Amino acid sequence: MERIRLEAEVRRRLGKEAARKLRAAGKVPAVLYGRGIEPLPLAVEAKALEAALRTAAGSNVLLDVTIREDGTERSELAMIAEVQRHVLRRSILHVDLHRVSLEERVRAWVPVVLRGEAPGVRAGGVLEQHLREVEIEALPTDLPAHLELDVSTLQVGQVLHVRDIRVPEGVIVLTPGEETLVTVSAPEAAEEEAVPAEAGGAAQPEVIRRGRAEE
């Protein structure tokens, strides 16, 4: 797992007005919490945080957080627990950082990437991916950027489940193994399933990540 250095400074002023001034200065309000420490208000550079989120690990990136306070520095290893973004501008409003240990397992949600071409699709079937990510548990350094699922043997009418995912050593999948991940349906069946959704009103938006609603 890639590790990124992130510089931070302790926040003395709290509240909405102080947070607005931080954002105007190109910084993001943050809080570091975890076992053995009191929640610590921080400020981090917005550009550096966005760059960390754009790595292959995404929101599961490991951060070496250098914390400055009263002329002193200390380092904490952390992961991103939650990112709140502006609804329209998509700029980061706030980030929660969770202190972690290299010796303790953590839980995270990772994307599932499909590999190969399903023969059922070549035969006219429709491939549907029902889960885009699954929850896993591993040591911080063993967290994969994604998990892969081979669909190269999937025929029309067949199903692949969470238990069919290729899992690296040291990784435990917490999402129930019997949950359906991918199906290949006959074109007629796929069309019939789409009719009730149209009749019942607007479809619900796809959930791409668990967590609290964005502000």
Buried (B, 14 or more C-beta within 10 A) or exposed (E): BEBBEBBBBEBEEEEEEBBEEBBEEEBBBBBBBBEEEEEBBBBBBBEBBEEBBEBEBBBBBBBEBBBBEEEEEEEBBBBBBBBBBEEEEEEBBBBBBBBBEEEEBBEBBBBBEBEEEBBBBEEEBBBEBEBBBBBBBBBBEBBBBBBBBBBEEBEBEBEBBBEBBEBEEEBEBEBEEEEEBBBBBBEEBBEEEEEEEEEEEEEEEEEEEEEEEBE
